[in-house]
Amino acid sequence: MRLPRWIAPAVLALGLVACGPPRKSVFPPAVSIQQLQVRPDGLWHLTVRIQNNSYDGMDFTSLEGTMQVGRLEPVRLHGSFKRDIPALSGDVVGLDVLPTAPMSAELAAVAAKGSAGSLAYRVSGVARARPHQDKQARDFDFSGNDWLSPVPGIPGTFR
């Protein structure tokens, strides 16, 4: 019994396709504020956590976005850096933010309440990163919200 001529090339093609490395799933990162410190000059220094939610390591190079405190006008978040974050891991970067006067007043009111105080915040924007399996960097949208509360015993620090 003879095999049809197309079976041998089809089996060979399937074998070659199976030889390639599997592609790992890539997902947008989660971005949150791990800590906020009020500096003497009024600037806010943010420790921003980038959580790589992908099954592949990624090289992060920048964040562009906004931070909104409560229901006030958002301010710009911007930072350039180099962070190689492994799959399903996180790392932090430092960013400085110039808050508006109403934002500073809101934070001061929360600080006056002590550990009972908290302030909602929202971050959103674009993180630039290159998955290890890719040759080019690309933009990943992020959006997150949480609460900031004063750290007991450390004035001007919120987590």
Stockholm file with secondary structure:
# STOCKHOLM 1.0

chainA/1-159         MRLPRWIAPAVLALGLVACGPPRKSVFPPAVSIQQLQVRPDGLWHLTVRIQNNSYDGMDFTSLEGTMQVGRLEPVRLHGSFKRDIPALSGDVVGLDVLPTAPMSAELAAVAAKGSAGSLAYRVSGVARARPHQDKQARDFDFSGNDWLSPVPGIPGTFR
#=GR chainA/1-159 SS CCCCTTHHHHHHHHHHHHHSCCCCCCCCCEEEEEEEEECTTSCEEEEEEEECCSSSCEEEEEEEEEEEETTSCCEEEEEEEEEEECTTCEEEEEEEECCCHHHHHHHHHHHHTGGGCCEEEEEEEEEEEEETTCSSCEEEEEEEEEEECBCTTSTTEEC
#=GC SS_cons         CCCCTTHHHHHHHHHHHHHSCCCCCCCCCEEEEEEEEECTTSCEEEEEEEECCSSSCEEEEEEEEEEEETTSCCEEEEEEEEEEECTTCEEEEEEEECCCHHHHHHHHHHHHTGGGCCEEEEEEEEEEEEETTCSSCEEEEEEEEEEECBCTTSTTEEC
//
